[in-house]
């Protein structure tokens, strides 16, 4: 009896080797994690970073306070020093009433808007400093 013919197996292809993906961000996260832990554990470095943010926000608030004090507080001084300015009328309304009663509100809104924008920029700079790789 003749043996049934077995099909000849195809030659095996070598399996491709697995690729290893190396990401630099994984290596650099150690510095970010260390800085974050210094903030949460309130170490000296973390305290210094937070103190810097608080000082920057305080300096911003004081600068804009001076702007408001000079801008609005200077108007009564102007009217006292130069009484002719206080007698000027615009559309039948005295200039002091227009400046202190009407123009003060858009001025305060603009200063408030500037404060929010600059405070957010300070916070973003702080966040960038904390999350900066290689620290």
MIMIBA-518530 format. One record per residue: x, y, z of N, C-alpha, C, O, CB in turn; residue in one letter; residue number from 1. Coordinates in steps of 0.1 Angstrom, whole numbers. Atoms other than C-alpha are relative to their C-alpha. Glycine has a CB too. Example, Ala and Ser with C-alpha at 12.3 -4.5 7.8 and 13.67 -1.06 7.14 Angstrom:
[node [9, -12, 0], [123, -45, 78], [9, 12, 0], [19, 12, 7], [-10, 0, 12], "A", 1]
[node [-9, -11, 0], [137, -11, 71], [-8, 11, 8], [-3, 22, 9], [4, 5, -14], "S", 2]
END
This chain:
[node [8, -12, 0], [0, 0, 0], [9, 12, 0], [19, 13, 7], [-9, 0, 12], "X", 1]
[node [-7, -13, 1], [11, 34, -8], [-4, 9, 10], [-16, 10, 13], [-1, 6, -15], "X", 2]
[node [3, -10, -10], [13, 60, 18], [-7, 12, -6], [-2, 17, -16], [12, 4, 9], "X", 3]
[node [6, -12, 6], [-10, 89, 13], [10, 11, 0], [19, 12, 8], [-12, 4, 9], "X", 4]
[node [-10, -10, 2], [9, 118, 1], [-4, 12, 9], [-15, 17, 9], [0, 5, -15], "X", 5]
[node [1, -12, -9], [13, 145, 27], [4, 12, -7], [14, 12, -14], [8, -2, 14], "X", 6]
[node [-5, -12, 6], [14, 180, 16], [12, 5, 6], [15, 3, 18], [-11, 11, 0], "X", 7]
[node [-12, -5, -5], [47, 196, 19], [-2, 13, 8], [-8, 22, 3], [11, 2, -11], "X", 8]
[node [3, -13, -7], [46, 222, 47], [8, 11, -5], [20, 9, -10], [4, -2, 15], "X", 9]
[node [-7, -12, 5], [55, 257, 37], [11, 4, 10], [10, 2, 22], [-10, 12, -2], "X", 10]
[node [-10, -4, -10], [87, 270, 51], [-5, 11, 9], [-12, 20, 4], [13, 5, -8], "X", 11]
[node [5, -10, -10], [82, 291, 82], [8, 13, -2], [20, 13, -4], [2, -6, 14], "X", 12]
[node [-6, -13, 1], [89, 328, 80], [4, 3, 15], [-3, 0, 24], [-10, 11, -6], "X", 13]
[node [-3, -4, -14], [108, 342, 110], [-9, 11, 4], [-13, 20, -4], [15, 5, 0], "X", 14]
[node [9, -10, -5], [86, 362, 132], [7, 14, 2], [19, 14, 6], [-6, -4, 14], "X", 15]
[node [-7, -13, -1], [93, 399, 131], [2, 3, 15], [-6, 0, 24], [-8, 12, -6], "X", 16]
[node [-3, -4, -14], [110, 412, 163], [-9, 11, 4], [-13, 20, -4], [15, 3, 1], "X", 17]
[node [8, -11, -5], [89, 434, 185], [8, 12, 2], [20, 12, 6], [-6, -5, 14], "X", 18]
[node [-7, -12, -1], [97, 470, 184], [-2, 6, 14], [-13, 5, 19], [-5, 10, -11], "X", 19]
[node [1, -7, -13], [104, 489, 216], [-1, 15, -3], [8, 21, -10], [12, -4, 9], "X", 20]
[node [2, -15, 2], [91, 525, 217], [5, 7, 12], [1, 4, 23], [-15, 3, -3], "X", 21]
[node [-5, -8, -10], [111, 549, 237], [-4, 14, -1], [-3, 20, -12], [16, -1, 0], "X", 22]
[node [6, -14, 1], [95, 582, 246], [8, 8, 10], [10, 4, 22], [-15, 0, 4], "X", 23]
[node [-8, -8, -8], [116, 610, 260], [-8, 6, 12], [-3, 9, 22], [6, 11, -8], "X", 24]
[node [9, -6, -11], [86, 624, 280], [0, -9, 12], [-1, -3, 23], [-14, 3, -6], "X", 25]
[node [1, 9, -12], [86, 593, 302], [13, 2, 8], [12, 1, 21], [-1, -14, -5], "X", 26]
[node [-12, -2, -8], [122, 600, 312], [0, 14, 7], [4, 15, 18], [12, 0, -10], "X", 27]
[node [-1, -14, -6], [117, 638, 318], [-11, 2, 10], [-11, 12, 17], [-2, 10, -11], "X", 28]
[node [10, -2, -10], [86, 633, 340], [5, -1, 14], [-2, 4, 23], [-11, -10, -2], "X", 29]
[node [-6, 1, -14], [108, 626, 370], [1, 13, 6], [-2, 15, 18], [13, -8, 0], "X", 30]
[node [-2, -14, -6], [116, 663, 374], [-13, 6, 3], [-14, 13, 13], [8, 8, -10], "X", 31]
[node [13, -6, -2], [80, 673, 371], [-6, -6, 13], [-11, 1, 21], [-10, -2, -12], "X", 32]
[node [5, 7, -12], [70, 647, 397], [7, 4, 12], [1, 6, 23], [1, -15, -2], "X", 33]
[node [-7, -4, -12], [97, 658, 420], [-4, 14, 4], [-6, 17, 16], [16, 0, -3], "X", 34]
[node [4, -14, -4], [87, 695, 418], [-14, 0, 5], [-17, 7, 15], [0, 8, -13], "X", 35]
[node [14, 0, -5], [50, 686, 423], [0, -6, 14], [-7, -1, 23], [-9, -9, -9], "X", 36]
[node [0, 5, -13], [59, 665, 453], [6, 10, 10], [2, 10, 22], [9, -13, 1], "X", 37]
[node [-5, -11, -9], [79, 694, 467], [-11, 10, 3], [-11, 16, 14], [12, 7, -7], "X", 38]
[node [12, -10, -3], [48, 716, 464], [-10, -7, 9], [-14, 0, 19], [-7, 3, -13], "X", 39]
[node [10, 6, -9], [25, 691, 480], [5, -4, 13], [-2, -3, 23], [-5, -13, -7], "X", 40]
[node [-6, 3, -13], [49, 681, 507], [5, 13, 8], [9, 12, 19], [12, -9, -1], "X", 41]
[node [-3, -13, -6], [56, 718, 514], [15, 0, 5], [18, 4, 16], [-9, 4, 11], "X", 42]
[node [-14, -1, -3], [94, 715, 513], [5, 14, -2], [-3, 23, -6], [8, -10, -9], "X", 43]
[node [-6, -14, 2], [117, 746, 512], [-1, 4, -14], [-5, 16, -17], [14, 0, 5], "X", 44]
[node [0, -4, 14], [118, 745, 474], [-15, 3, -4], [-18, 13, -10], [5, -11, -9], "X", 45]
[node [14, -2, 3], [80, 742, 472], [-5, 13, 6], [-13, 20, 0], [-8, -12, 5], "X", 46]
[node [4, -12, -7], [75, 770, 497], [6, 12, -8], [-1, 22, -9], [5, 1, 14], "X", 47]
[node [-6, -11, 7], [99, 792, 477], [-8, 2, -13], [-10, 14, -17], [15, -3, -3], "X", 48]
[node [7, -1, 12], [80, 785, 445], [-14, 7, 2], [-18, 16, -5], [-3, -13, -7], "X", 49]
[node [13, -6, -3], [46, 793, 461], [2, 15, 4], [-6, 23, 1], [-7, -8, 11], "X", 50]
[node [-2, -14, -5], [60, 824, 478], [3, 9, -12], [-1, 21, -12], [12, 0, 10], "X", 51]
[node [-2, -8, 12], [72, 836, 444], [-12, 4, -7], [-14, 15, -12], [10, -7, -9], "X", 52]
[node [12, -2, 7], [38, 832, 429], [-8, 11, 8], [-14, 20, 3], [-9, -13, -1], "X", 53]
[node [7, -9, -8], [22, 850, 459], [5, 15, -1], [-2, 24, -2], [0, -4, 15], "X", 54]
[node [-6, -13, 2], [47, 879, 456], [-4, 6, -13], [-6, 18, -14], [15, -1, 2], "X", 55]
[node [4, -5, 13], [40, 882, 419], [-14, 5, -1], [-17, 16, -6], [3, -10, -11], "X", 56]
[node [14, -4, 0], [3, 884, 425], [-2, 12, 8], [-10, 21, 5], [-9, -12, 5], "X", 57]
[node [1, -12, -9], [7, 909, 453], [5, 12, -7], [0, 23, -6], [7, -2, 13], "X", 58]
[node [-6, -11, 7], [30, 931, 432], [-10, 5, -11], [-11, 17, -13], [13, -4, -6], "X", 59]
[node [10, -3, 10], [4, 930, 404], [-11, 8, 6], [-16, 18, 1], [-5, -12, -8], "X", 60]
[node [11, -7, -7], [-24, 940, 428], [4, 14, 4], [-4, 23, 3], [-5, -9, 11], "X", 61]
[node [-4, -13, -5], [-4, 968, 443], [2, 10, -12], [-1, 22, -11], [13, -1, 8], "X", 62]
[node [-2, -9, 12], [6, 982, 408], [-13, 5, -5], [-15, 17, -8], [8, -7, -11], "X", 63]
[node [13, -4, 6], [-30, 982, 396], [-8, 9, 10], [-16, 17, 7], [-8, -12, -4], "X", 64]
[node [6, -9, -10], [-41, 998, 429], [5, 14, -1], [-2, 24, 0], [3, -5, 15], "X", 65]
[node [-6, -13, 2], [-17, 1026, 423], [-6, 7, -13], [-9, 19, -13], [15, -1, -2], "X", 66]
[node [7, -5, 12], [-32, 1030, 388], [-14, 6, 3], [-17, 16, -2], [-1, -11, -11], "X", 67]
[node [14, -5, -3], [-67, 1033, 402], [1, 12, 9], [-7, 22, 7], [-8, -11, 7], "X", 68]
[node [-1, -12, -9], [-56, 1057, 430], [4, 12, -8], [-1, 23, -5], [10, -3, 11], "X", 69]
[node [-5, -11, 8], [-38, 1079, 405], [-11, 5, -9], [-14, 16, -11], [13, -3, -7], "X", 70]
[node [10, -3, 10], [-65, 1077, 379], [-13, 6, 6], [-18, 16, 0], [-4, -13, -7], "X", 71]
[node [12, -6, -6], [-95, 1083, 401], [2, 10, 12], [-5, 20, 13], [-9, -12, 5], "X", 72]
[node [-3, -9, -12], [-80, 1099, 432], [7, 12, -5], [7, 23, 2], [9, -7, 10], "X", 73]
[node [-7, -12, 5], [-60, 1123, 411], [-10, 10, -6], [-7, 22, -7], [10, -3, -11], "X", 74]
[node [10, -9, 6], [-92, 1138, 395], [-4, 11, 10], [-4, 23, 6], [-12, -8, -4], "X", 75]
[node [3, -11, -9], [-103, 1157, 427], [12, 10, 2], [10, 22, 4], [-4, -6, 13], "X", 76]
[node [-12, -9, -1], [-67, 1170, 430], [1, 9, -12], [3, 21, -10], [13, -8, 2], "X", 77]
[node [-1, -8, 13], [-68, 1182, 394], [-11, 11, 1], [-8, 22, -2], [-3, -9, -12], "X", 78]
[node [10, -10, -1], [-101, 1200, 400], [3, 10, 11], [-2, 22, 9], [-14, -7, 3], "X", 79]
[node [-4, -10, -11], [-88, 1216, 432], [11, 9, -5], [11, 21, -2], [4, -7, 13], "X", 80]
[node [-12, -8, 4], [-55, 1227, 416], [-4, 9, -12], [1, 21, -13], [11, -9, -4], "X", 81]
[node [3, -7, 12], [-70, 1238, 383], [-16, 2, 0], [-22, -6, -7], [5, -7, -13], "X", 82]
[node [14, -2, 0], [-105, 1252, 390], [-7, 2, -13], [-19, 0, -15], [-4, 11, 10], "X", 83]
[node [6, -3, 13], [-110, 1262, 354], [-4, -13, -7], [-14, -14, -14], [10, 8, -9], "X", 84]
[node [3, 13, 6], [-110, 1225, 344], [-13, -5, 6], [-21, -12, -1], [11, -10, 3], "X", 85]
[node [12, 5, -6], [-138, 1218, 369], [-13, 8, -5], [-24, 3, -3], [1, 1, 15], "X", 86]
[node [12, -8, 5], [-160, 1245, 352], [-3, -3, -14], [-13, 2, -20], [3, 15, 1], "X", 87]
[node [2, 4, 14], [-157, 1229, 317], [-13, -8, 0], [-15, -17, 8], [12, -7, -5], "X", 88]
[node [12, 8, 2], [-190, 1215, 305], [1, -7, -14], [6, -1, -24], [-13, 9, 0], "X", 89]
[node [1, 8, 12], [-195, 1188, 279], [-14, -5, -2], [-19, -12, 7], [10, -13, 0], "X", 90]
[node [14, 3, 2], [-229, 1184, 264], [-9, 5, 11], [-19, -1, 15], [-2, -15, -2], "X", 91]
[node [8, -6, -11], [-243, 1206, 292], [3, -6, 14], [-4, -3, 23], [-14, -1, -3], "X", 92]
[node [-3, 7, -13], [-228, 1184, 320], [14, 4, 4], [23, 4, -5], [-1, -15, -1], "X", 93]
[node [-13, -4, -5], [-199, 1195, 342], [10, -12, -2], [6, -23, 0], [-1, 4, 14], "X", 94]
[node [-11, 10, 2], [-166, 1176, 334], [2, -9, 12], [3, -21, 10], [13, 7, -4], "X", 95]
[node [-3, 9, -12], [-161, 1164, 370], [-11, -11, 1], [-8, -22, 4], [0, 8, 13], "X", 96]
[node [11, 10, -1], [-196, 1147, 369], [2, -11, -11], [0, -23, -8], [-13, 7, -2], "X", 97]
[node [-3, 10, 10], [-187, 1130, 336], [11, -9, 3], [10, -21, 1], [3, 7, -13], "X", 98]
[node [-12, 9, -3], [-153, 1118, 347], [-2, -9, 12], [1, -21, 11], [12, 9, 3], "X", 99]
[node [2, 8, -12], [-162, 1107, 382], [-13, -9, 0], [-13, -19, 6], [0, 9, 12], "X", 100]
[node [13, 7, 0], [-198, 1096, 375], [-2, -10, -11], [-9, -19, -10], [-11, 9, 1], "X", 101]
[node [2, 8, 12], [-196, 1081, 341], [13, -8, -5], [13, -20, -6], [-5, 8, -12], "X", 102]
[node [-13, 6, 6], [-160, 1075, 329], [7, -9, 10], [15, -18, 6], [9, 10, -4], "X", 103]
[node [-6, 8, -10], [-150, 1059, 362], [-3, -15, -1], [5, -24, 1], [-4, 5, 14], "X", 104]
[node [5, 14, 1], [-170, 1027, 356], [8, -8, -11], [12, -19, -9], [-14, -1, -2], "X", 105]
[node [-8, 7, 11], [-154, 1018, 322], [15, -2, 4], [21, -11, 1], [-1, 7, -13], "X", 106]
[node [-14, 1, -4], [-120, 1026, 337], [2, -11, 10], [12, -19, 9], [4, 14, 7], "X", 107]
[node [-1, 11, -10], [-126, 1002, 367], [-2, -13, -7], [5, -23, -3], [-10, 2, 11], "X", 108]
[node [2, 13, 8], [-138, 975, 343], [13, -3, -7], [17, -15, -7], [-12, 1, -9], "X", 109]
[node [-12, 3, 7], [-107, 979, 322], [11, -4, 9], [19, -13, 6], [4, 13, -8], "X", 110]
[node [-11, 4, -10], [-84, 977, 353], [-3, -14, 5], [6, -22, 6], [0, 10, 11], "X", 111]
[node [3, 14, -4], [-103, 946, 365], [3, -10, -11], [8, -21, -7], [-15, 0, 4], "X", 112]
[node [-3, 9, 11], [-100, 930, 331], [15, -2, -1], [20, -13, -3], [-6, 5, -13], "X", 113]
[node [-14, 1, 1], [-63, 938, 330], [6, -9, 12], [15, -17, 10], [7, 14, 0], "X", 114]
[node [-5, 8, -11], [-58, 923, 365], [-3, -15, -2], [6, -23, 1], [-8, 5, 13], "X", 115]
[node [3, 14, 2], [-75, 891, 356], [9, -6, -10], [15, -17, -8], [-15, -2, -5], "X", 116]
[node [-9, 5, 11], [-55, 887, 324], [15, -2, 5], [21, -12, 3], [0, 9, -12], "X", 117]
[node [-13, 0, -5], [-22, 895, 342], [2, -11, 11], [12, -17, 12], [5, 13, 4], "X", 118]
[node [0, 10, -11], [-30, 873, 372], [0, -14, -6], [7, -23, -2], [-12, 1, 9], "X", 119]
[node [0, 13, 6], [-38, 844, 349], [14, -3, -7], [18, -14, -7], [-11, -1, -11], "X", 120]
[node [-13, 1, 6], [-5, 850, 331], [10, -4, 10], [19, -13, 8], [5, 12, -8], "X", 121]
[node [-9, 4, -11], [14, 848, 364], [-2, -14, 4], [7, -22, 6], [-3, 9, 12], "X", 122]
[node [3, 14, -3], [-4, 815, 372], [5, -9, -11], [10, -20, -7], [-15, -1, 3], "X", 123]
[node [-5, 9, 11], [5, 801, 338], [15, -1, 0], [20, -11, -2], [-5, 6, -14], "X", 124]
[node [-15, 0, -1], [41, 811, 342], [4, -9, 12], [14, -17, 10], [6, 14, 3], "X", 125]
[node [-3, 9, -11], [41, 793, 376], [-2, -14, -4], [6, -23, -1], [-9, 4, 12], "X", 126]
[node [3, 14, 4], [25, 762, 361], [11, -4, -10], [15, -16, -9], [-14, -1, -7], "X", 127]
[node [-10, 3, 10], [50, 763, 332], [14, -3, 8], [21, -12, 4], [3, 11, -10], "X", 128]
[node [-13, 2, -8], [79, 765, 358], [-1, -13, 7], [9, -20, 7], [1, 12, 10], "X", 129]
[node [2, 13, -8], [65, 736, 378], [1, -12, -10], [7, -22, -6], [-13, 0, 8], "X", 130]
[node [1, 11, 9], [59, 714, 347], [12, 0, -10], [12, -9, -19], [-13, 0, -7], "X", 131]
[node [-11, 0, 9], [91, 723, 329], [8, -12, 1], [13, -16, 12], [9, 13, 2], "X", 132]
[node [-8, 12, 0], [110, 692, 319], [15, 3, 3], [20, 14, 0], [-1, -8, -13], "X", 133]
[node [-14, -2, -3], [146, 688, 331], [3, 8, 12], [14, 12, 15], [6, 7, -12], "X", 134]
[node [-2, -7, -13], [141, 705, 364], [2, -9, 11], [4, -5, 22], [-13, 8, 3], "X", 135]
END
